């Protein structure tokens, strides 16, 4: 059965603080990630959808059901919205066992049905054998699974997750990403998930909503949002490593030539470009390929002489800061760095494919 669409246009004003203003947000099935920096309004938006905070004006609709209508003074409380909500701290009852935490809220069912649902949820999440433990006796990952089980055992229409990995260490977080994605697909419950981690957003989300300064500023497929931000604010929020001003030259056959510093680059033309117009040139570090001079393919359209300024290991990858006609950053695997035997001061060629050079007109 297809779940009804969730649509929202509302504002929530905090005393002596910011206003969170959501404009025409429409969410369907799958996993939608609310992405943004701390303070951008992600958690407030999620809590308003859950019914834990009341907006000051606007509307929130679940299909034909009104959850909130400021003009008509309608407000559906959280308990009547049929959503599962997992807060950052999981909010497990410390005095209840795992089984009783998961069963909490399953009123109206027979004892046999409650037991069956709890057993199924614990099996799905690998919590068998932990039924009689209390939250203090569990690891962070186990507590997260119990919170997920409690939120989903009622089979809600929507699932809302607020920074589900915030309380976990990095190894556990990386391991649980894949498990959570698989679990959400099995459940087939539309989900809204809050994160400020780009890799989590890409790993878990079917779509991404970017929030900036309390406003939803872009919504689309994760790869599209992160590789083609609609404006400078989104480019900064999504941490595009290289953002440089440029000037548009020739536009022909869907391609644009843009000059950054003294270096002409080839890029895909986007709406709003005009010859002579000013743009921001955006290049992600993972889209920069480094090679020794003379080893680059002749077909490479964008070939930039660069000098290595610094190398910073980041787990299995290395962030390489480069100097050239304009500052540039590359993100390489450790094996690629070892193969190139990179050292500060090395001169290289940076290769960037035309589709990986994204242009944002100044007017946006």
HELIX and SHEET records of a PDB file:
HELIX    1   1 UNK A   42  UNK A   50  1                                   9    
HELIX    2   2 UNK A   78  UNK A   80  5                                   3    
HELIX    3   3 UNK A   98  UNK A  103  1                                   6    
HELIX    4   4 UNK A  111  UNK A  124  1                                  14    
HELIX    5   5 UNK A  135  UNK A  137  5                                   3    
HELIX    6   6 UNK A  140  UNK A  152  1                                  13    
HELIX    7   7 UNK A  170  UNK A  187  1                                  18    
HELIX    8   8 UNK A  198  UNK A  204  1                                   7    
HELIX    9   9 UNK A  222  UNK A  227  1                                   6    
HELIX   10  10 UNK A  232  UNK A  237  1                                   6    
HELIX   11  11 UNK A  285  UNK A  287  5                                   3    
HELIX   12  12 UNK A  334  UNK A  340  1                                   7    
HELIX   13  13 UNK A  354  UNK A  356  5                                   3    
SHEET    1   A 5 UNK A  19  UNK A  27  0                                        
SHEET    2   A 5 UNK A   6  UNK A  13 -1                                        
SHEET    3   A 5 UNK A  57  UNK A  62 -1                                        
SHEET    4   A 5 UNK A  65  UNK A  69 -1                                        
SHEET    5   A 5 UNK A  74  UNK A  75 -1                                        
SHEET    1   B 6 UNK A  83  UNK A  86  0                                        
SHEET    2   B 6 UNK A 158  UNK A 162  1                                        
SHEET    3   B 6 UNK A 190  UNK A 195  1                                        
SHEET    4   B 6 UNK A  31  UNK A  35  1                                        
SHEET    5   B 6 UNK A 207  UNK A 212  1                                        
SHEET    6   B 6 UNK A 215  UNK A 220 -1                                        
SHEET    1   C 5 UNK A 263  UNK A 268  0                                        
SHEET    2   C 5 UNK A 255  UNK A 260 -1                                        
SHEET    3   C 5 UNK A 242  UNK A 252 -1                                        
SHEET    4   C 5 UNK A 278  UNK A 283 -1                                        
SHEET    5   C 5 UNK A 358  UNK A 361 -1                                        
SHEET    1   D 5 UNK A 289  UNK A 291  0                                        
SHEET    2   D 5 UNK A 347  UNK A 352 -1                                        
SHEET    3   D 5 UNK A 302  UNK A 314 -1                                        
SHEET    4   D 5 UNK A 317  UNK A 323 -1                                        
SHEET    5   D 5 UNK A 328  UNK A 333 -1                                        
END                                                                             
